[in-house]
Amino acid sequence: MSTGYVTLARQSGLLNEMQAIANNLANMSTAGFRREGVVFSEFIKAGDTPDQSVSLAAARGRHLDLTQGSLEASGGTFDIAIEGEGFFLVETPSGERLTRAGTFLPGEAGDLMTPDGNLVLDEGGAPVFIPPDAGDVSIATDGTISAGGRLIARLGVVVPDDPKDLTREGSNLFSLSGQYRPADNARLLQGFVEGSNVDPVREIARMIEVQRTYELGQSFSDREGKRLSNLIDTLSR
């Protein structure tokens, strides 16, 4: 039965990778999206003799690619892109979350929000408030927001202590199981939006490769099934 288990484990891992690739392609135009890849591991069990072993592949882990996405000029007052490492802090109904999508807008009460209605937080973890009479708003490269020479707030931009603690929620939100620290080297650009870091050509090429590999595994599984069926028929005569 080892052959069937090995093949099934391999096919399951390839299916997980195909799903990750499909999600990357579906979000190639999503602001602040970070592509994901599948991490494969191997489990080896010794056989009955020293020269025998069984190897099973597993693909349960995901690798988050934090490479900088392309920066596109939008001219929006509250469109802000992060150049370098770091994430914006936002408040959701489930608690604090991190995001690279810097397309914000003032709400009816003046609170700076994401398009989904999540509050944008300052460096102290409090909601950023934009007074209705603020006039022309300027955002410096360090995240300081000012209007008419008056300081309003400073955006919270943080870096996780360990990127492996990030877990994706939706398209461009991340929860963090560990701790974070201020992103001292981040540079904020007003009037710009960071796009997805997905390379569509690379993803499509990988999709074709995974699909062909999966088909080869399925063909092998079919042949192995026929072999076992013929063996059973022979032994039952």
C-alpha positions, 0 to 999 in steps of 0.5 A: 500500500506504500505506493498509493500513500506516497502518490496520494500525499504528493497529489494532495501537496500539488493540489495545495500549490495549485490553489495558492497559485490560483489565489495569487493570480486572482489577486494580481490587481489587488493593492498591497497583496502579497503572493504565497507559495507552498512549502514542501517537506518530506517524511522518511520511514525506514523499511524492513531492510537497511536499504529500504525506505518510504518517503512521503511528501507534505505541503501544509505550510505557506511561504509569504513573499514580502517583496516590494510591489510596484508603486503607482501614482494615484494623486489621492490625498489619502493614498499612501504607499510604503517604500521598504518594509513595514505594515499599516496598523488598522483596527478591525472587529476582530482586533488589530491587523496589518496591511500594505494596502494604503488606500484610505479615506476619511469617514463621516465622523472624520476617522481615517478608514480603509474601504472596508470600514476598518479604522487606521491607527496612529503610532500609539494605536489610536484611530487617526482623526482628520478634522473636517476643516483640515483643508489641504492635508500633507503626509510626510515620508515619516508618516506625519500628517499635517494640515495648514502647518498643524500636526494632526497625527502620525501613522502607525507603521510597524514590522513584525518581529518574525514574518512567519507569525503573519497569517493572511486574512482575506486579500490584504489583511494579516493577523500577527500571533507575535510582536511587532516594532516600529518600522524605522526605515520605512518611507511613506509616499503620499499620492501613491498606491502599492500594487500586488507583488504577483508576477503573472508570467511566473505564476502561469508558468508555475501553474502549467508545471504543477498541472503537468506534474499532477497529471503524471501522478494521476496517470501513475496512480491509475496504472498502479490501481490496475496493477493491484486489480490484476493481482487480486484477480490472479490470486482469487482464481 
